[in-house]
Amino acid sequence: MQSTGQTRDALKQIRAAIAGLVADMNNLLADGLTTADIIRILQEAGVPEADSMATQQLLTAMEDAEYGGGTAAGQAATPDQAGALIARISPILERSHSR
């Protein structure tokens, strides 16, 4: 079982991966992206609504766990599920960027 510190570190890494992907494809700084920014960019890129919503739920749960002391992030997605989500949105962002 992971400790709370390890879980929070993993959640930060997942958020950094998602923000980094979005930022890289749009020549932006990942540190400045909010969840709303990320979702807007995903929607503009044509990411399916289900994946945009899943990303929003994941990022919101992470923020709740980090800043609000919530425990929803542990239930929101495992690293494997987050990786699968990133794998689905990445090619769409790449296609959108090459237009």
Backbone as XML, in Angstrom:
<?xml version="1.0"?>
<chain id="A" units="angstrom">
  <residue number="1" name="MET">
    <atom name="N" x="0.839" y="-1.179" z="0.000"/>
    <atom name="CA" x="0.000" y="0.000" z="0.000"/>
    <atom name="C" x="0.885" y="1.244" z="0.000"/>
  </residue>
  <residue number="2" name="GLN">
    <atom name="N" x="0.534" y="2.233" z="-0.819"/>
    <atom name="CA" x="1.328" y="3.451" z="-0.890"/>
    <atom name="C" x="0.991" y="4.364" z="0.276"/>
  </residue>
  <residue number="3" name="SER">
    <atom name="N" x="2.011" y="5.082" z="0.724"/>
    <atom name="CA" x="1.770" y="6.084" z="1.752"/>
    <atom name="C" x="1.118" y="7.298" z="1.109"/>
  </residue>
  <residue number="4" name="THR">
    <atom name="N" x="0.571" y="8.174" z="1.941"/>
    <atom name="CA" x="-0.064" y="9.386" z="1.433"/>
    <atom name="C" x="0.926" y="10.227" z="0.643"/>
  </residue>
  <residue number="5" name="GLY">
    <atom name="N" x="2.164" y="10.328" z="1.129"/>
    <atom name="CA" x="3.184" y="11.099" z="0.422"/>
    <atom name="C" x="3.480" y="10.539" z="-0.949"/>
  </residue>
  <residue number="6" name="GLN">
    <atom name="N" x="3.580" y="9.210" z="-1.046"/>
    <atom name="CA" x="3.843" y="8.585" z="-2.341"/>
    <atom name="C" x="2.671" y="8.786" z="-3.288"/>
  </residue>
  <residue number="7" name="THR">
    <atom name="N" x="1.459" y="8.692" z="-2.761"/>
    <atom name="CA" x="0.274" y="8.885" z="-3.584"/>
    <atom name="C" x="0.225" y="10.307" z="-4.112"/>
  </residue>
  <residue number="8" name="ARG">
    <atom name="N" x="0.486" y="11.277" z="-3.254"/>
    <atom name="CA" x="0.478" y="12.677" z="-3.706"/>
    <atom name="C" x="1.559" y="12.924" z="-4.746"/>
  </residue>
  <residue number="9" name="ASP">
    <atom name="N" x="2.728" y="12.324" z="-4.557"/>
    <atom name="CA" x="3.798" y="12.476" z="-5.551"/>
    <atom name="C" x="3.366" y="11.886" z="-6.889"/>
  </residue>
  <residue number="10" name="ALA">
    <atom name="N" x="2.733" y="10.725" z="-6.846"/>
    <atom name="CA" x="2.265" y="10.093" z="-8.082"/>
    <atom name="C" x="1.223" y="10.965" z="-8.767"/>
  </residue>
  <residue number="11" name="LEU">
    <atom name="N" x="0.311" y="11.544" z="-7.985"/>
    <atom name="CA" x="-0.724" y="12.412" z="-8.545"/>
    <atom name="C" x="-0.103" y="13.655" z="-9.183"/>
  </residue>
  <residue number="12" name="LYS">
    <atom name="N" x="0.905" y="14.215" z="-8.532"/>
    <atom name="CA" x="1.591" y="15.385" z="-9.099"/>
    <atom name="C" x="2.259" y="15.028" z="-10.422"/>
  </residue>
  <residue number="13" name="GLN">
    <atom name="N" x="2.843" y="13.835" z="-10.489"/>
    <atom name="CA" x="3.504" y="13.405" z="-11.717"/>
    <atom name="C" x="2.497" y="13.193" z="-12.844"/>
  </residue>
  <residue number="14" name="ILE">
    <atom name="N" x="1.337" y="12.653" z="-12.503"/>
    <atom name="CA" x="0.298" y="12.449" z="-13.521"/>
    <atom name="C" x="-0.182" y="13.793" z="-14.039"/>
  </residue>
  <residue number="15" name="ARG">
    <atom name="N" x="-0.440" y="14.734" z="-13.123"/>
    <atom name="CA" x="-0.892" y="16.067" z="-13.545"/>
    <atom name="C" x="0.177" y="16.732" z="-14.405"/>
  </residue>
  <residue number="16" name="ALA">
    <atom name="N" x="1.442" y="16.598" z="-13.991"/>
    <atom name="CA" x="2.539" y="17.194" z="-14.748"/>
    <atom name="C" x="2.616" y="16.587" z="-16.146"/>
  </residue>
  <residue number="17" name="ALA">
    <atom name="N" x="2.358" y="15.297" z="-16.268"/>
    <atom name="CA" x="2.397" y="14.640" z="-17.576"/>
    <atom name="C" x="1.290" y="15.172" z="-18.483"/>
  </residue>
  <residue number="18" name="ILE">
    <atom name="N" x="0.092" y="15.308" z="-17.936"/>
    <atom name="CA" x="-1.029" y="15.812" z="-18.740"/>
    <atom name="C" x="-0.788" y="17.271" z="-19.125"/>
  </residue>
  <residue number="19" name="ALA">
    <atom name="N" x="-0.442" y="18.095" z="-18.153"/>
    <atom name="CA" x="-0.193" y="19.518" z="-18.429"/>
    <atom name="C" x="0.982" y="19.675" z="-19.393"/>
  </residue>
  <residue number="20" name="GLY">
    <atom name="N" x="2.018" y="18.873" z="-19.211"/>
    <atom name="CA" x="3.186" y="18.943" z="-20.083"/>
    <atom name="C" x="2.860" y="18.582" z="-21.518"/>
  </residue>
  <residue number="21" name="LEU">
    <atom name="N" x="2.048" y="17.559" z="-21.691"/>
    <atom name="CA" x="1.638" y="17.154" z="-23.031"/>
    <atom name="C" x="0.868" y="18.276" z="-23.717"/>
  </residue>
  <residue number="22" name="VAL">
    <atom name="N" x="-0.111" y="18.817" z="-23.014"/>
    <atom name="CA" x="-0.920" y="19.903" z="-23.572"/>
    <atom name="C" x="-0.044" y="21.124" z="-23.863"/>
  </residue>
  <residue number="23" name="ALA">
    <atom name="N" x="0.819" y="21.453" z="-22.931"/>
    <atom name="CA" x="1.693" y="22.618" z="-23.100"/>
    <atom name="C" x="2.643" y="22.427" z="-24.278"/>
  </residue>
  <residue number="24" name="ASP">
    <atom name="N" x="3.274" y="21.264" z="-24.363"/>
    <atom name="CA" x="4.226" y="21.003" z="-25.444"/>
    <atom name="C" x="3.579" y="21.123" z="-26.819"/>
  </residue>
  <residue number="25" name="MET">
    <atom name="N" x="2.376" y="20.634" z="-26.945"/>
    <atom name="CA" x="1.692" y="20.660" z="-28.237"/>
    <atom name="C" x="1.221" y="22.057" z="-28.615"/>
  </residue>
  <residue number="26" name="ASN">
    <atom name="N" x="1.212" y="22.972" z="-27.636"/>
    <atom name="CA" x="0.682" y="24.308" z="-27.897"/>
    <atom name="C" x="1.676" y="25.418" z="-27.588"/>
  </residue>
  <residue number="27" name="ASN">
    <atom name="N" x="2.943" y="25.035" z="-27.428"/>
    <atom name="CA" x="4.000" y="26.011" z="-27.135"/>
    <atom name="C" x="3.653" y="26.903" z="-25.943"/>
  </residue>
  <residue number="28" name="LEU">
    <atom name="N" x="3.208" y="26.276" z="-24.860"/>
    <atom name="CA" x="2.842" y="26.973" z="-23.637"/>
    <atom name="C" x="3.689" y="26.466" z="-22.483"/>
  </residue>
  <residue number="29" name="LEU">
    <atom name="N" x="3.640" y="27.172" z="-21.364"/>
    <atom name="CA" x="4.300" y="26.713" z="-20.151"/>
    <atom name="C" x="3.319" y="25.859" z="-19.349"/>
  </residue>
  <residue number="30" name="ALA">
    <atom name="N" x="3.727" y="24.662" z="-19.016"/>
    <atom name="CA" x="2.854" y="23.752" z="-18.281"/>
    <atom name="C" x="2.481" y="24.299" z="-16.907"/>
  </residue>
  <residue number="31" name="ASP">
    <atom name="N" x="3.425" y="24.967" z="-16.258"/>
    <atom name="CA" x="3.172" y="25.469" z="-14.908"/>
    <atom name="C" x="2.036" y="26.484" z="-14.856"/>
  </residue>
  <residue number="32" name="GLY">
    <atom name="N" x="1.778" y="27.164" z="-15.941"/>
    <atom name="CA" x="0.745" y="28.186" z="-15.950"/>
    <atom name="C" x="-0.638" y="27.682" z="-16.333"/>
  </residue>
  <residue number="33" name="LEU">
    <atom name="N" x="-0.756" y="26.408" z="-16.687"/>
    <atom name="CA" x="-2.036" y="25.886" z="-17.150"/>
    <atom name="C" x="-2.928" y="25.467" z="-15.993"/>
  </residue>
  <residue number="34" name="THR">
    <atom name="N" x="-4.139" y="25.976" z="-16.002"/>
    <atom name="CA" x="-5.137" y="25.532" z="-15.035"/>
    <atom name="C" x="-5.895" y="24.352" z="-15.632"/>
  </residue>
  <residue number="35" name="THR">
    <atom name="N" x="-6.691" y="23.711" z="-14.809"/>
    <atom name="CA" x="-7.531" y="22.622" z="-15.315"/>
    <atom name="C" x="-8.457" y="23.147" z="-16.405"/>
  </residue>
  <residue number="36" name="ALA">
    <atom name="N" x="-9.032" y="24.320" z="-16.204"/>
    <atom name="CA" x="-9.932" y="24.897" z="-17.213"/>
    <atom name="C" x="-9.192" y="25.139" z="-18.536"/>
  </residue>
  <residue number="37" name="ASP">
    <atom name="N" x="-7.952" y="25.613" z="-18.454"/>
    <atom name="CA" x="-7.146" y="25.814" z="-19.667"/>
    <atom name="C" x="-6.935" y="24.493" z="-20.399"/>
  </residue>
  <residue number="38" name="ILE">
    <atom name="N" x="-6.559" y="23.482" z="-19.648"/>
    <atom name="CA" x="-6.278" y="22.167" z="-20.240"/>
    <atom name="C" x="-7.514" y="21.622" z="-20.930"/>
  </residue>
  <residue number="39" name="ILE">
    <atom name="N" x="-8.655" y="21.699" z="-20.272"/>
    <atom name="CA" x="-9.892" y="21.165" z="-20.852"/>
    <atom name="C" x="-10.280" y="21.955" z="-22.101"/>
  </residue>
  <residue number="40" name="ARG">
    <atom name="N" x="-10.168" y="23.265" z="-22.059"/>
    <atom name="CA" x="-10.483" y="24.100" z="-23.230"/>
    <atom name="C" x="-9.610" y="23.696" z="-24.416"/>
  </residue>
  <residue number="41" name="ILE">
    <atom name="N" x="-8.327" y="23.514" z="-24.174"/>
    <atom name="CA" x="-7.393" y="23.133" z="-25.245"/>
    <atom name="C" x="-7.743" y="21.756" z="-25.792"/>
  </residue>
  <residue number="42" name="LEU">
    <atom name="N" x="-8.080" y="20.828" z="-24.908"/>
    <atom name="CA" x="-8.466" y="19.484" z="-25.362"/>
    <atom name="C" x="-9.712" y="19.560" z="-26.242"/>
  </residue>
  <residue number="43" name="GLN">
    <atom name="N" x="-10.692" y="20.341" z="-25.816"/>
    <atom name="CA" x="-11.924" y="20.463" z="-26.594"/>
    <atom name="C" x="-11.656" y="21.111" z="-27.945"/>
  </residue>
  <residue number="44" name="GLU">
    <atom name="N" x="-10.825" y="22.156" z="-27.966"/>
    <atom name="CA" x="-10.487" y="22.823" z="-29.225"/>
    <atom name="C" x="-9.727" y="21.896" z="-30.165"/>
  </residue>
  <residue number="45" name="ALA">
    <atom name="N" x="-8.977" y="20.963" z="-29.602"/>
    <atom name="CA" x="-8.206" y="20.022" z="-30.416"/>
    <atom name="C" x="-9.067" y="18.890" z="-30.962"/>
  </residue>
  <residue number="46" name="GLY">
    <atom name="N" x="-10.296" y="18.769" z="-30.449"/>
    <atom name="CA" x="-11.182" y="17.720" z="-30.933"/>
    <atom name="C" x="-11.128" y="16.436" z="-30.132"/>
  </residue>
  <residue number="47" name="VAL">
    <atom name="N" x="-10.605" y="16.504" z="-28.915"/>
    <atom name="CA" x="-10.594" y="15.326" z="-28.045"/>
    <atom name="C" x="-12.050" y="14.969" z="-27.740"/>
  </residue>
  <residue number="48" name="PRO">
    <atom name="N" x="-12.424" y="13.692" z="-27.850"/>
    <atom name="CA" x="-13.804" y="13.298" z="-27.568"/>
    <atom name="C" x="-14.258" y="13.774" z="-26.184"/>
  </residue>
  <residue number="49" name="GLU">
    <atom name="N" x="-15.526" y="14.117" z="-26.090"/>
    <atom name="CA" x="-16.075" y="14.653" z="-24.847"/>
    <atom name="C" x="-15.841" y="13.707" z="-23.668"/>
  </residue>
  <residue number="50" name="ALA">
    <atom name="N" x="-15.958" y="12.413" z="-23.898"/>
    <atom name="CA" x="-15.760" y="11.457" z="-22.805"/>
    <atom name="C" x="-14.343" y="11.554" z="-22.239"/>
  </residue>
  <residue number="51" name="ASP">
    <atom name="N" x="-13.352" y="11.713" z="-23.115"/>
    <atom name="CA" x="-11.966" y="11.823" z="-22.650"/>
    <atom name="C" x="-11.694" y="13.184" z="-22.021"/>
  </residue>
  <residue number="52" name="SER">
    <atom name="N" x="-12.311" y="14.243" z="-22.561"/>
    <atom name="CA" x="-12.179" y="15.568" z="-21.937"/>
    <atom name="C" x="-12.765" y="15.545" z="-20.532"/>
  </residue>
  <residue number="53" name="MET">
    <atom name="N" x="-13.935" y="14.928" z="-20.397"/>
    <atom name="CA" x="-14.584" y="14.847" z="-19.089"/>
    <atom name="C" x="-13.767" y="13.995" z="-18.122"/>
  </residue>
  <residue number="54" name="ALA">
    <atom name="N" x="-13.225" y="12.889" z="-18.620"/>
    <atom name="CA" x="-12.398" y="12.030" z="-17.767"/>
    <atom name="C" x="-11.153" y="12.778" z="-17.304"/>
  </residue>
  <residue number="55" name="THR">
    <atom name="N" x="-10.566" y="13.571" z="-18.195"/>
    <atom name="CA" x="-9.396" y="14.369" z="-17.828"/>
    <atom name="C" x="-9.769" y="15.407" z="-16.784"/>
  </residue>
  <residue number="56" name="GLN">
    <atom name="N" x="-10.897" y="16.063" z="-16.990"/>
    <atom name="CA" x="-11.342" y="17.073" z="-16.029"/>
    <atom name="C" x="-11.606" y="16.443" z="-14.658"/>
  </residue>
  <residue number="57" name="GLN">
    <atom name="N" x="-12.268" y="15.308" z="-14.640"/>
    <atom name="CA" x="-12.549" y="14.635" z="-13.376"/>
    <atom name="C" x="-11.261" y="14.232" z="-12.675"/>
  </residue>
  <residue number="58" name="LEU">
    <atom name="N" x="-10.314" y="13.735" z="-13.443"/>
    <atom name="CA" x="-9.038" y="13.316" z="-12.882"/>
    <atom name="C" x="-8.285" y="14.510" z="-12.293"/>
  </residue>
  <residue number="59" name="LEU">
    <atom name="N" x="-8.169" y="15.589" z="-13.059"/>
    <atom name="CA" x="-7.436" y="16.763" z="-12.586"/>
    <atom name="C" x="-8.133" y="17.410" z="-11.388"/>
  </residue>
  <residue number="60" name="THR">
    <atom name="N" x="-9.446" y="17.471" z="-11.421"/>
    <atom name="CA" x="-10.194" y="18.046" z="-10.305"/>
    <atom name="C" x="-10.018" y="17.204" z="-9.042"/>
  </residue>
  <residue number="61" name="ALA">
    <atom name="N" x="-10.070" y="15.901" z="-9.187"/>
    <atom name="CA" x="-9.877" y="15.021" z="-8.030"/>
    <atom name="C" x="-8.475" y="15.178" z="-7.457"/>
  </residue>
  <residue number="62" name="MET">
    <atom name="N" x="-7.489" y="15.355" z="-8.341"/>
    <atom name="CA" x="-6.116" y="15.554" z="-7.882"/>
    <atom name="C" x="-5.990" y="16.859" z="-7.101"/>
  </residue>
  <residue number="63" name="GLU">
    <atom name="N" x="-6.614" y="17.914" z="-7.649"/>
    <atom name="CA" x="-6.569" y="19.207" z="-6.952"/>
    <atom name="C" x="-7.274" y="19.118" z="-5.601"/>
  </residue>
  <residue number="64" name="ASP">
    <atom name="N" x="-8.402" y="18.438" z="-5.560"/>
    <atom name="CA" x="-9.126" y="18.264" z="-4.298"/>
    <atom name="C" x="-8.275" y="17.538" z="-3.271"/>
  </residue>
  <residue number="65" name="ALA">
    <atom name="N" x="-7.579" y="16.509" z="-3.728"/>
    <atom name="CA" x="-6.743" y="15.737" z="-2.806"/>
    <atom name="C" x="-5.551" y="16.551" z="-2.327"/>
  </residue>
  <residue number="66" name="GLU">
    <atom name="N" x="-4.980" y="17.338" z="-3.234"/>
    <atom name="CA" x="-3.785" y="18.095" z="-2.873"/>
    <atom name="C" x="-4.104" y="19.316" z="-2.016"/>
  </residue>
  <residue number="67" name="TYR">
    <atom name="N" x="-5.134" y="20.041" z="-2.410"/>
    <atom name="CA" x="-5.405" y="21.316" z="-1.746"/>
    <atom name="C" x="-6.556" y="21.258" z="-0.747"/>
  </residue>
  <residue number="68" name="GLY">
    <atom name="N" x="-7.473" y="20.335" z="-0.969"/>
    <atom name="CA" x="-8.642" y="20.285" z="-0.109"/>
    <atom name="C" x="-8.633" y="19.137" z="0.871"/>
  </residue>
  <residue number="69" name="GLY">
    <atom name="N" x="-7.590" y="18.318" z="0.810"/>
    <atom name="CA" x="-7.502" y="17.191" z="1.727"/>
    <atom name="C" x="-8.448" y="16.060" z="1.389"/>
  </residue>
  <residue number="70" name="GLY">
    <atom name="N" x="-9.041" y="16.108" z="0.196"/>
    <atom name="CA" x="-9.972" y="15.058" z="-0.198"/>
    <atom name="C" x="-9.265" y="13.758" z="-0.509"/>
  </residue>
  <residue number="71" name="THR">
    <atom name="N" x="-10.040" y="12.716" z="-0.599"/>
    <atom name="CA" x="-9.486" y="11.399" z="-0.908"/>
    <atom name="C" x="-9.980" y="10.888" z="-2.252"/>
  </residue>
  <residue number="72" name="ALA">
    <atom name="N" x="-10.704" y="11.705" z="-2.984"/>
    <atom name="CA" x="-11.294" y="11.261" z="-4.244"/>
    <atom name="C" x="-10.250" y="10.904" z="-5.284"/>
  </residue>
  <residue number="73" name="ALA">
    <atom name="N" x="-9.078" y="11.495" z="-5.211"/>
    <atom name="CA" x="-8.066" y="11.252" z="-6.242"/>
    <atom name="C" x="-7.646" y="9.796" z="-6.269"/>
  </residue>
  <residue number="74" name="GLY">
    <atom name="N" x="-7.568" y="9.173" z="-5.131"/>
    <atom name="CA" x="-7.190" y="7.772" z="-5.093"/>
    <atom name="C" x="-8.201" y="6.886" z="-5.787"/>
  </residue>
  <residue number="75" name="GLN">
    <atom name="N" x="-9.449" y="7.363" z="-5.822"/>
    <atom name="CA" x="-10.504" y="6.604" z="-6.475"/>
    <atom name="C" x="-10.687" y="7.031" z="-7.920"/>
  </residue>
  <residue number="76" name="ALA">
    <atom name="N" x="-10.141" y="8.200" z="-8.289"/>
    <atom name="CA" x="-10.385" y="8.757" z="-9.619"/>
    <atom name="C" x="-9.726" y="7.931" z="-10.716"/>
  </residue>
  <residue number="77" name="ALA">
    <atom name="N" x="-8.496" y="7.561" z="-10.522"/>
    <atom name="CA" x="-7.783" y="6.814" z="-11.559"/>
    <atom name="C" x="-6.468" y="6.305" z="-11.004"/>
  </residue>
  <residue number="78" name="THR">
    <atom name="N" x="-6.100" y="5.161" z="-11.485"/>
    <atom name="CA" x="-4.785" y="4.628" z="-11.154"/>
    <atom name="C" x="-3.799" y="5.203" z="-12.164"/>
  </residue>
  <residue number="79" name="PRO">
    <atom name="N" x="-2.508" y="5.101" z="-11.885"/>
    <atom name="CA" x="-1.531" y="5.547" z="-12.894"/>
    <atom name="C" x="-1.733" y="4.855" z="-14.249"/>
  </residue>
  <residue number="80" name="ASP">
    <atom name="N" x="-2.130" y="3.587" z="-14.241"/>
    <atom name="CA" x="-2.372" y="2.882" z="-15.503"/>
    <atom name="C" x="-3.552" y="3.486" z="-16.257"/>
  </residue>
  <residue number="81" name="GLN">
    <atom name="N" x="-4.612" y="3.833" z="-15.528"/>
    <atom name="CA" x="-5.772" y="4.450" z="-16.170"/>
    <atom name="C" x="-5.414" y="5.828" z="-16.702"/>
  </residue>
  <residue number="82" name="ALA">
    <atom name="N" x="-4.641" y="6.584" z="-15.935"/>
    <atom name="CA" x="-4.202" y="7.905" z="-16.391"/>
    <atom name="C" x="-3.313" y="7.763" z="-17.625"/>
  </residue>
  <residue number="83" name="GLY">
    <atom name="N" x="-2.448" y="6.772" z="-17.625"/>
    <atom name="CA" x="-1.593" y="6.524" z="-18.784"/>
    <atom name="C" x="-2.396" y="6.191" z="-20.024"/>
  </residue>
  <residue number="84" name="ALA">
    <atom name="N" x="-3.448" y="5.413" z="-19.854"/>
    <atom name="CA" x="-4.313" y="5.073" z="-20.988"/>
    <atom name="C" x="-5.024" y="6.309" z="-21.511"/>
  </residue>
  <residue number="85" name="LEU">
    <atom name="N" x="-5.447" y="7.189" z="-20.601"/>
    <atom name="CA" x="-6.101" y="8.434" z="-21.000"/>
    <atom name="C" x="-5.126" y="9.302" z="-21.794"/>
  </residue>
  <residue number="86" name="ILE">
    <atom name="N" x="-3.913" y="9.433" z="-21.297"/>
    <atom name="CA" x="-2.884" y="10.215" z="-21.992"/>
    <atom name="C" x="-2.614" y="9.616" z="-23.373"/>
  </residue>
  <residue number="87" name="ALA">
    <atom name="N" x="-2.571" y="8.292" z="-23.455"/>
    <atom name="CA" x="-2.326" y="7.630" z="-24.743"/>
    <atom name="C" x="-3.450" y="7.909" z="-25.736"/>
  </residue>
  <residue number="88" name="ARG">
    <atom name="N" x="-4.667" y="8.072" z="-25.255"/>
    <atom name="CA" x="-5.789" y="8.365" z="-26.152"/>
    <atom name="C" x="-5.785" y="9.822" z="-26.616"/>
  </residue>
  <residue number="89" name="ILE">
    <atom name="N" x="-5.441" y="10.751" z="-25.727"/>
    <atom name="CA" x="-5.523" y="12.164" z="-26.116"/>
    <atom name="C" x="-4.278" y="12.648" z="-26.860"/>
  </residue>
  <residue number="90" name="SER">
    <atom name="N" x="-3.155" y="12.000" z="-26.632"/>
    <atom name="CA" x="-1.902" y="12.433" z="-27.248"/>
    <atom name="C" x="-1.958" y="12.488" z="-28.773"/>
  </residue>
  <residue number="91" name="PRO">
    <atom name="N" x="-2.413" y="11.433" z="-29.459"/>
    <atom name="CA" x="-2.426" y="11.517" z="-30.928"/>
    <atom name="C" x="-3.387" y="12.587" z="-31.456"/>
  </residue>
  <residue number="92" name="ILE">
    <atom name="N" x="-4.455" y="12.849" z="-30.720"/>
    <atom name="CA" x="-5.400" y="13.875" z="-31.147"/>
    <atom name="C" x="-4.748" y="15.249" z="-31.046"/>
  </residue>
  <residue number="93" name="LEU">
    <atom name="N" x="-4.036" y="15.475" z="-29.950"/>
    <atom name="CA" x="-3.309" y="16.748" z="-29.789"/>
    <atom name="C" x="-2.247" y="16.908" z="-30.868"/>
  </residue>
  <residue number="94" name="GLU">
    <atom name="N" x="-1.558" y="15.819" z="-31.182"/>
    <atom name="CA" x="-0.520" y="15.868" z="-32.213"/>
    <atom name="C" x="-1.126" y="16.228" z="-33.572"/>
  </residue>
  <residue number="95" name="ARG">
    <atom name="N" x="-2.259" y="15.593" z="-33.912"/>
    <atom name="CA" x="-2.926" y="15.890" z="-35.196"/>
    <atom name="C" x="-3.401" y="17.334" z="-35.220"/>
  </residue>
  <residue number="96" name="SER">
    <atom name="N" x="-3.938" y="17.791" z="-34.117"/>
    <atom name="CA" x="-4.441" y="19.163" z="-34.020"/>
    <atom name="C" x="-3.304" y="20.159" z="-34.184"/>
  </residue>
  <residue number="97" name="HIS">
    <atom name="N" x="-2.161" y="19.840" z="-33.624"/>
    <atom name="CA" x="-0.996" y="20.734" z="-33.682"/>
    <atom name="C" x="-0.427" y="20.812" z="-35.090"/>
  </residue>
  <residue number="98" name="SER">
    <atom name="N" x="-0.540" y="19.738" z="-35.846"/>
    <atom name="CA" x="0.066" y="19.711" z="-37.191"/>
    <atom name="C" x="-0.836" y="20.344" z="-38.247"/>
  </residue>
  <residue number="99" name="ARG">
    <atom name="N" x="-2.030" y="20.780" z="-37.857"/>
    <atom name="CA" x="-2.927" y="21.422" z="-38.834"/>
    <atom name="C" x="-2.443" y="22.788" z="-39.228"/>
  </residue>
</chain>
